[in-house]
């Protein structure tokens, strides 16, 4: 007696937390293979946008027997690949027993999440999978074949429908109809092929070209501003100064600060005011839409640093700019989109593989719900270094650890409940804490969130920012008793802050006693309005126009 046949539907929905195996300079473009029998593997489309968190939502149908569905060892396998320049790379695999997924009878969809095993054997990332059992009568094509993708099955049905239509068409109508249908099919195939690995042909595109294409790098502006870090100097030659865009201005007023919308804050006149008084300028600073955008520092090996941050700290590569004309490259990394999160901007200058960090820069703070696992990952990484093992702070309940990245920059790992802003602190040492607090309140519009004195260790800290530390990044100023000057080295560069008006910001900086290092105005050849200053200790801050910043991202 012939055994009854069923259809097993597997839906490869999405994945989170993928880590690149090949060069992290390349944004992940991933697809997945799934199979029951290794001789028949089915493939999803390529996700070009999701990066480390791809979405495929592709369904696959397998002809199976009731014995397979009830078997204790019946398994489905999945392999995730990223598109490479010369070959594709395995990112991770998932194998699960089908009995652990199915939760009902025929027609009952079930969903589960499985850990992804990396090629090294370590679990990292999660894959979301759906499964359902159906009658084979719903998919007669599976009476002849053992497995098929849902998109391919729909394509077969469309072809059958076109054949039936042709039989019923008059001869004079057939040629026109056939031409239209072929045109539509061609356009669909072209659109789908743009999402596949064939779009990056090794024979026509070198690695450097692929990198540039991914980052959208074309010809760069020749005019640059002296003394200004190259992170704001990138723009196609065709870009001209742009008039005020009301839609972008509206959007800029909604940039996230404290994890919430700032749309309720209304700015006053944003044009330059020559007769500005201390009273009205300082009052305007309090209501300006400000947010810490990114922190900039220099590294000796961009690819090595990106690999460390993505594999050990779980950061994502947000964008990369390779600038051969300026002999430098920038990489932006973080835990979310730049218009909503504080991020890191790494700068690599061609030919420079080492920098002096000095003793003025302290560390970056990153929060995790389990710092022990992060420390263990760093322990297994040859480029990282553990400075302090996880433990309580001065007998308190707070658990912290310190690590060092490949260039010697220190990171404080703080064990906390998950927050909107995991990259939460930048610590700088200052020579006069009261003087610095006053400057950042008046010139930068920050709030003094807390101060803490530690006489035993002979230091005092002040936390300053634009909202609570569990919702936004903050600046940690540290004063060591009796120390008034520090060596700042040449590694750490600056913090960038968004503002609605760089001209008024410059006025406030001057009134607060700060030193303007770049007068407010657009960068030549780009149009982004900025101003830059030094605080009383010589730490640099760059202010960017909110609208221009959004325009750069878009």
N, C-alpha and C positions, 0 to 999 in steps of 0.2 A: 504493500500500500504506500502510495506516494505521500511523503511527509508534508504537512501544511507549511505554507510560506508566509512570512511576515515581512514588513518593511520597517527598518530602523532608521529614523531620521535624527541626524546629528547636526546641531547648529553651533558652529564656532562663532561665538558672539564677539568677544573682545578680550583684551589682556591689559594688565596694569603692572608697571614696575619692571618692564623689560630692561636688560642691561646689554649694551653693545659688546660684541665679541671682537669685531674688527675695529678699524680706526674710529675713535669717538668723535673725530672731526666731521664725520659724515652722519647726517641725520638718519635715524632708522626708518627704512621703508620695508615693511614686513609683510609676509604672507605665511600661511600655514598649510601643511599637508595633513590629511587624516586618512586612516585606513583600518580595516579589520584584517584583511589579507595583504601582506606586504607587496604582493604582485599587482595590486590595484590601489594606487594612492591618488586621492583627489585633492585639488588645490583651490584655495580661496583666491580672491582678487588681492592685489597689492594695496596696502594702506600707505599712502604717501604723506598723510597729514598728521596722524596721531603720534608719531615718534615712538616713545617708550610706552605709550598707552594706546595701542591701535584698536580700531573697530573694524571687523570684517562683516559680521552678521550674514554669513554664507551658510546655506543648508545643504546637506549631503544625504543621499538615500542609499541604504544598503539592503540587499535581499538577504534575509536571515531566516533561521528556523526557530521554532519555539524552544528547541533544545539549547540553542545558542543564547537566547534571552534569559533562560533560567539557569545556565551554567555558572558555577561559582568562579571559574577562571576565565570566563569570556570577557575579553578586554577590547577597548578602542584606543588606538595610539594617535598622537598628534605631535608634529614637529614644526617649530616656528623658525623661519629663516628671515634674514635681512638681505636685501639686494646689495651686492657688492660691485665694485668697479670692474673686477676681473672674474670674480666668482662669488656666489652667494654663500653666506655664512650661517651656520646653525646657531640660533640664539638659545633655544631650550626645548625640552620635550615634556609631554604629559602623557601618562598611561593610566587609564582608570578602568575598573571593572564595571561592566554595564549594569550589573545588579545594584551597584551603589548609586546609580543615577536615576533609574526608572522608579517612579513612585506610584504608578497607577496602571490601569488597563489600557486598551487600545484607545488612542485619541487623547490621552492625558499628557500634556506637556509638563516636563520637569526641568529644573535648572539647578546647576551646581557650580561651585568654584573649586579649582584644583591648583595646588602649588606647581610652579614650573621648575623643572630641574635643569640647571645650566649644564653645558658640556663638562664642566669641572666636577659635577656631581652635587654641587651646592644648590639648595632650593632658594630661588629668588624670583619674585613676581607671582602673579595669580592669573589664571585663565578662566573665563566664564563660558560655560558650555550648557547647551540645552539638548534634551533628548525626548523622543516620543516614538511610540509604536503605532503603525498604521496598517490597514489591510492592503494587501497587494492589489486588490481590485481597484484601489484608488490610483495606482500607478502601474498600469499594464505594461509599460516599457520595461519594468524590472522582471518580467517573466522571461525576457530574452537576455538581459545583461545583469551582472551582479551588483553594480554600483554606478551611481551617476550624481552629478551636482545638480542642484535645483535649477540653476541658471541654464545649464545645458539642456535639462529636461524641458524647460519653457521654450528654448530655442527650437527643439525638435517639434513641439506642438505648433509653433509659429510657421515652421516650414510646411507641415501637413496642412495647415489652414490655407497657406498661399497656394499649395497645389490644388486644393479643392476649388478655390476661387478661380484659378486659371481655367479649370475644366468648364466652369460655368460662364466664362467670359466669351464675348464675341471675338473673332480673330482680330478685328481692327482695334479692339480695346486692349488686347493682350500685351502687345509690345509696349504701350505706354505704361500700363500697370506694372509690368515686370521691371521696367527701367526705374520707376519710382521706388519700388520695394528694394531693389538692389542698392539704390542710393542710400536709403535709410539704414539698411544692414551694414553697409560700408562705414557709415558715420558712427554707428554704435561700436563696431569693431575697433575703429581708430581711437575712440574715446577710451575703450577698455584697455587697449594696448598701451596707452600712455601711463597706465597704472601698473604695468608689468616690467619685468627686468629687461625686456628687449628695448626699452626706452633709453637704456644706458649701454651703448655698444662699446666694448673695449677697443675695438678697431678704429673707432672714430673719436673717442674721448679719453684723454689721459686723466690720471688721478687729480692733477691740479685743476684741469678744466671742469671735472665733475664737481670738485669742491666749490669752485667759483659759481657754477650753474646752480648748485643747491643753495648757496647763500645769496643769489641774486646779484653777484658782483659784476659790474660792467666797467666801463671806463670811469676813471676817478677824476675829481676836480684837481686841477694843478695848483690852484691858489690855496694856501694853507695859512693858518694863523700861527705866528711864531710863539713858542713857549706854551702852546696849547696841546694837550695830549691827543694823539691821533684818533681817539675813540669818537670824536665828533667831526672828523674831517672827511667822512666817506659820503660821496654822493655822485650820481651820474652827471656827466657834463651838461646834459640837457635840462637839468633842474634850474629853474629861475626863481627869484624871490616871489613868494606867493602872497596874494592879498588875504586879508582876514577871512577865515572860513567859519561862519556862524555855527554850522553843525559840529565842527570839531571843537569849537569853544564850548558849546553845550556839553559835548562828551567829556571834555577835560574837567568840567566842573563836577563830573561824577567819578573821577578817579578815586579808587578806594583808599581811604585812610581809616585806620582803626578797624579795617575789615568792613566798613559801612560806607554808604554813599555820602558824598560831600555836596550833593546837589542843593542842599538847603542853605549852603553858605553863599551869599551873594557878594561878588566883588564890586568894588567901586570903579571909578573911571580907570581904565587900564592903559591909557596913553601916558606918555612921558610928561611929568610935571616939573617945570623948571623952578617954580617958586615954592617947592615943597618945604613945609616946616617940620620940625622934629615931632610935633604933636600929631599932625595928620598922617605922616609917614609911619610912625610907630604904631598908630592905631590901625592903619591899613595892614601892617604885618600880621597883626593878631587874627585878621579875617582872611588872609591870603590862603588859597588852596595849595597847601604844601604837603609834600610826601617825600620820604627818602626813596630814591629811585634805584641807585646801584652804587657799589663801592668798587673802585678801580685800583688794581695793583699789577705789578709786572712779574712775569715768571720766565724761567730760562728754557723750558720745554713745554710748549702748549699742549701737545698731544699727551704727554706723560701726566700733566696736571689734570687735564680733563678726564683721563682714564681713572685717576685716583678719586676725583670728586664724584664721578658717576658710580663707580663700583663700591667705594667705601662710604660715601656720605649720601648716596641716593639722589644726587642732583640730576637735573635734566639739562641737556644742551638746548638752549633756546634759539640762538642764532650765532653764526660765525662770520667774520669779515676778514678775508685774506687780501692784504693790500701791498702787493709787490712794488708798486710805484713809490709807496712810502716806507717800504722795507719793514713792515710790521703787520700784525694780525691781532684781531680781537675775538674773544669768545665770551658769550653771555650765558651764565648758568644759574640755576635756581630751582625753586620748588613750585613754580607757577608762572603765569603770564606776566610780562614786564609791566603791563598797565595796571596790575593788581598786586604785585609782589615786589619786595626788595630783592635784588639779584646781585650776583658777582660779575664784574667785567674783568676778564684776564687780558693783559696786554703782553704780547711777545714781540720784541724787537729783533729783527734778523741779526744773527751773529753774536748776540749777547745771551750767554747761558747761565749767568749768575748775577745776583743783586745783593746789596747790603741792606738788610732789613732795619738795622739800627736797634736802639733800645727804647725808642719813643713809641713805636707801634706795639700794642699789646696782643690782641687776639680777636678772632671772630667768634661769636656765640651762635650755636645751632642747637635746637631743642629736638629731642626724640622721646618716645614713650619707653624705649628700652636702650640705654646707652651701652650696656654690656655687649650686646650683639654687634654694635658699631665698632667697639674697641676690638672685639674678636676678629672682625673683618679687616681692620687696620693691621692687626697683628700678623695676619696671613699675607699682607701686601708688602712687597720688598721696598716700595717707595715711601711708605709711611713710618711714623715713629710714635710710640706711646710715651707721653711725658708723665702723666699721672693716671693710675688705675682708677676705675670708678669707686667713689666713696663719698661719705657725707662731708658737708662743708662746716668746719668748726663745730662738730657735734650736732649740727642741725639735721632736719629731715631732708634737706636738699642734697641730691646726689649729682655729682659732676665728675668729669674726667677731662684730661687735656691730651691732645694729640698734635702732631706736626705733619704738615704736608710735604711733598718732595722738595719744595724750595725753602722750607724752614718757617713758613707762616703757621702760627699756632691757632688751634680751634678749641674752644671750650665747649664740651658736650654737656648739655643740661637735660636731666631726666625730668620731663614734664608731660602732662596730658597733651595730646595733639592740639596744635593751634593753627590759626590762619597763616602765621608767619614763622615757619621753622627757622629761617635765617634771621635771627632776632637781635644780634648785637654787633657793634664795632667798638672795640676798646682802644682808647688813645690816652697816653699819659700827658699831663699838663703840669706847668710849674706854679700856677696860682689858681686854685679851684674856684674861688669866688669870682675872680676876673673872667674865667672861662664861662661860668654859668651865666653871668650877666651878658656876655657877648652872644651866646647861643639863644638866650631869651630874646634879646633885642634885635639882633641882626638876622637870625634864622627863624625866629618865631616859635622856637621849641618851648616845651613846658618842662619844668623841673619835676620829675616824677617821684624821685626819692633820693636821699643821701644816706650813706652808711659809713660810719667811722670805725676803724679797727685799730685801736691803740696798740694791741699786742704785736700786730704785724706792721704797724706804723704806716698806714695808708688810709685815705678816705676816697670814696667813690661817689659820683653823682650820675644818676640815670636821667637822660634827657631825650625827649622825642615828641611826636605829634599825637600820641595816644598811648593807652596801656600797652605794656610790653607783651602781653599775651595776644595782642591783636595787631601790632605793628612793630617794625624794627626800631631800635633805639640806639642812642650814642651813650657809651659808658666812659665817662671821664674819670681818670684815676690820678690822685695826687699822692705822691710818696713824700713823707715828712722830710723837709729840708732839701729836696731836689727841685731846682728851679729850671733846669735846662736838660734837653735830651738830644741825642743824635738820631735824627729821623731817617738817615740812610737814603737810598734811592729806589727802594722796592715799592713801598706803599705810595699811592698817588693821591687819591681824593675820594670824596663822597659827592654824588650828584643828587640834587634836590629839585623837585618841580615847583614852579611858581607861575602865577598868572601874569606877572609883569616884572621882567628883569630890570627895567629902569628904576622902578620904585624900590626894588630889592637892593640895587646898588646904592641908592640914597640912604636906605636904612643901614647898610653895612658901614658906610662912611660915618653916619651919625653915631653908630655904636663903637667907633674906633677901630674898625677893621681896615685891612689894606686891600684895595682893589687891584688885582693883578691882570684883569681883562675888563675893560670898560664895556658896559652893556651894549648889545647890538647883534645883528646877524653875522654868522660866520661866512666869510667870503666864499662864493661858489656853492653854498649850501642853503643859506637862508635861515637856519636855526638860530634863534635869538638866545644868547647866553650872557652870563657875567660870572666872573670868578673872583675869589677873595682868599685871604689868609686870616686865620684867627690869631689871637695874641701870641700863640706858641708856634705859629708858622704852619699849622695844618690847613690844607687846601680844601675848599668847597666850591663846586660849580653849580650854578643855578640854571636850569633849562626852562624855557617857555613851555607850558603844559600843552598848548595846541601844537607847537612844532614837534614836541616829543611824540605825541600821538601820530602826527603825520609821518614821522620817521619810521614808526613801527608799522604803519599801514602800507 
